[in-house]
Amino acid sequence: MQKILIVEDDEPIRFGLKYYLEQENFDVFQAGDAKTALEKFEKTNFDIVLLDLNLPDQNGFDLFQEMRRIKETPTIFLTANDQEVSIVMGLDMGADDYITKPFKVRELLSRIKTVLRRSGKNQSSTIQIGPVTLDMHQAKVFKNGKDVMLTALEYKIFLTLALNYNQVLKRESILASIWDVNEEYVNDNTLTVYIKRIREKIEDDPNNPKIIQTVRKLGYKIGDIC
């Protein structure tokens, strides 16, 4: 089980995240303040940290820097402040991602899996979906053993869907997960175009897709192959 440390002073949020992530087979540790978080961080090798920036005894940025002096662990900031200066500051310091409150737990889970994949901490390096294989170590996709040429953005969209197998991802959740790829701006209409391009490369019949399925008025999912 992958170990995750939740540093959050809001107890209902903390316990809610703990319950949800335990259902996803994470070994969850909690801290409601910076002092407790640092003590646990020093004693345990975590796979990822969820770090609230507004803690009662210390600024989250300062705590992050202290943690980095001990060891480097993938970190996602939880913040109520979505101002660009705060986001840029956190990412410049070395954070792997951020998510603004209030957020949906499925979106957070998608971010966690993406960060773990980038850090090489995913338990498996490949995902098999019918005739399509996604190799996360090589960042490549194969169909029937042949290389499928996806762009970086197409690959990340496909990866986001694959990491959430059998779960419907709303369009805004997909957009949120790909915001930083090559600093390209992708809006809702452009996402439709990218999904179409991916289908043209991996589906047997792009007009009758079996791998990337459209869920009407909600979004997309990769699930059981029809």
C-alpha positions in Angstrom: 0.0 0.0 0.0 1.3 3.5 -0.9 1.7 5.8 2.1 0.1 9.2 2.0 0.3 12.0 4.5 -2.6 14.5 4.8 -1.6 17.8 6.5 -4.9 19.6 7.0 -6.2 21.5 10.0 -9.9 21.2 9.0 -10.9 18.0 10.8 -13.9 17.1 8.6 -12.0 17.5 5.4 -9.1 15.5 6.9 -11.2 12.6 8.0 -13.2 12.7 4.8 -10.1 12.4 2.7 -8.8 9.7 4.9 -11.9 7.6 4.5 -12.0 8.1 0.7 -8.3 7.4 0.1 -8.4 4.2 2.3 -11.1 2.9 0.0 -8.6 3.4 -2.8 -6.0 1.3 -0.9 -3.8 4.0 0.4 -2.2 3.8 3.8 -3.3 7.2 5.2 -1.5 9.2 7.9 -2.9 12.5 9.2 -1.7 15.7 10.8 -3.7 18.8 11.9 -0.7 21.1 12.3 2.9 21.6 11.0 4.6 20.2 14.2 2.8 16.9 14.0 3.2 16.7 10.3 7.0 17.2 10.5 7.3 14.6 13.3 5.5 12.0 11.1 7.4 13.0 8.0 10.7 12.4 9.7 9.7 8.9 10.8 8.0 7.6 7.8 8.8 7.4 4.1 5.7 8.6 2.4 4.9 8.2 -1.3 3.1 11.5 -1.5 2.0 14.4 0.8 -1.2 16.5 0.6 -0.3 19.8 2.2 -2.7 22.5 3.2 -1.1 26.0 3.0 -3.1 27.5 5.9 -2.0 25.7 9.1 -2.6 27.0 12.6 1.1 27.0 13.6 3.0 27.6 10.4 2.7 28.7 6.8 2.4 25.7 4.5 5.1 27.0 2.2 7.6 27.2 5.1 6.7 23.6 6.2 7.2 22.4 2.6 10.7 23.9 2.6 11.5 22.2 5.9 10.3 18.8 4.5 12.4 19.3 1.4 15.5 19.8 3.5 14.8 16.3 5.0 13.9 14.4 1.8 12.1 15.0 -1.4 8.6 13.6 -1.5 6.0 14.3 -4.2 3.6 17.0 -2.8 0.3 18.5 -3.8 -0.8 21.7 -2.2 -4.3 22.1 -0.9 -5.2 25.8 -1.1 -8.2 28.1 -0.7 -6.3 30.8 -2.6 -6.3 30.4 -6.4 -4.4 33.6 -7.1 -1.8 33.1 -9.7 1.0 34.4 -7.5 0.4 31.7 -4.9 0.2 29.0 -7.5 3.4 30.1 -9.3 5.2 30.5 -5.9 4.3 26.9 -4.9 5.3 25.4 -8.2 8.5 27.3 -8.3 9.4 26.0 -4.9 9.1 22.4 -6.2 5.6 21.4 -5.5 4.2 18.8 -8.0 0.7 20.1 -8.2 -2.0 22.1 -6.4 -5.7 21.9 -6.1 -8.1 24.7 -4.9 -10.8 24.2 -2.3 -13.5 23.2 -2.6 -12.6 20.3 -4.8 -14.1 16.9 -5.7 -12.3 13.9 -4.3 -12.3 12.1 -7.7 -10.4 15.1 -9.2 -8.0 15.0 -6.3 -7.5 11.2 -6.8 -6.7 11.8 -10.4 -4.1 14.4 -9.5 -2.6 12.0 -6.9 -2.3 9.2 -9.5 -0.8 11.6 -12.1 1.9 12.9 -9.6 2.7 9.3 -8.5 3.1 8.3 -12.1 5.4 11.2 -12.9 7.5 10.3 -9.8 7.7 6.7 -10.8 5.9 5.5 -7.7 3.0 3.7 -9.4 2.9 0.1 -8.6 2.5 -1.0 -12.2 4.1 0.6 -15.2 1.6 -0.6 -17.8 -2.2 -0.4 -18.2 -3.9 -2.8 -20.6 -7.1 -1.8 -22.3 -8.2 -4.4 -24.8 -5.7 -4.3 -27.6 -4.1 -1.1 -26.3 -1.2 -1.0 -23.9 -0.1 2.2 -22.1 3.5 2.0 -20.9 4.0 4.7 -18.3 7.8 4.1 -18.0 8.3 4.8 -21.7 5.4 7.3 -21.9 4.2 5.4 -24.9 1.0 3.7 -26.2 0.9 0.5 -28.3 -2.0 -1.1 -30.1 -1.5 -4.8 -31.0 2.2 -4.3 -30.2 2.6 -1.4 -32.6 3.6 2.1 -31.5 0.8 4.6 -31.5 2.1 8.1 -32.1 0.4 10.4 -29.6 1.4 14.0 -28.9 2.4 14.9 -25.3 -1.0 16.4 -24.7 -2.9 13.4 -26.3 -0.9 11.0 -24.2 -1.7 12.9 -20.9 -5.4 13.0 -21.7 -5.4 9.3 -22.4 -3.3 8.6 -19.3 -5.7 10.6 -17.1 -8.7 8.5 -18.4 -6.8 5.2 -18.1 -5.7 5.9 -14.5 -9.4 6.4 -13.6 -10.5 3.1 -15.3 -14.3 2.6 -15.2 -14.9 6.1 -13.7 -16.6 8.9 -15.5 -14.4 12.0 -15.6 -16.2 15.3 -16.2 -14.7 17.4 -18.9 -13.6 20.1 -16.4 -11.7 17.4 -14.4 -9.8 16.3 -17.5 -9.0 19.9 -18.3 -7.8 20.5 -14.8 -5.4 17.5 -14.9 -3.7 18.7 -18.1 -3.3 22.4 -17.4 0.5 22.4 -17.3 1.4 20.3 -20.3 3.8 22.5 -22.4 1.9 25.5 -21.0 -0.7 24.9 -23.7 -4.1 26.3 -23.1 -6.9 23.7 -23.7 -10.5 24.8 -23.5 -13.7 22.7 -23.6 -14.0 22.8 -27.3 -10.4 21.9 -27.9 -10.7 18.9 -25.6 -13.4 17.5 -28.0 -10.9 17.8 -30.8 -8.2 16.0 -28.9 -10.5 13.2 -27.9 -11.4 12.8 -31.6 -7.7 12.6 -32.6 -6.9 10.0 -29.9 -9.9 7.9 -31.0 -8.6 8.0 -34.6 -5.3 6.5 -33.4 -6.5 3.8 -31.0 -10.0 2.8 -31.9 -10.9 0.2 -34.5 -13.8 2.3 -35.6 -13.4 6.0 -34.3 -17.1 6.6 -35.2 -18.2 3.8 -32.9 -15.6 4.1 -30.0 -15.2 1.2 -27.6 -12.2 2.4 -25.6 -12.9 6.0 -24.9 -16.6 6.1 -24.2 -18.7 9.3 -24.1 -21.1 9.6 -21.1 -23.8 11.9 -22.3 -23.9 15.3 -20.5 -21.1 14.2 -18.1 -17.8 13.5 -19.8 -15.7 10.5 -20.8 -14.6 7.2 -19.4 -12.5 4.2 -20.2 -14.2 1.0 -19.0 -15.1 -2.5 -20.0 -14.5 -3.0 -23.7 -17.8 -3.7 -25.4 
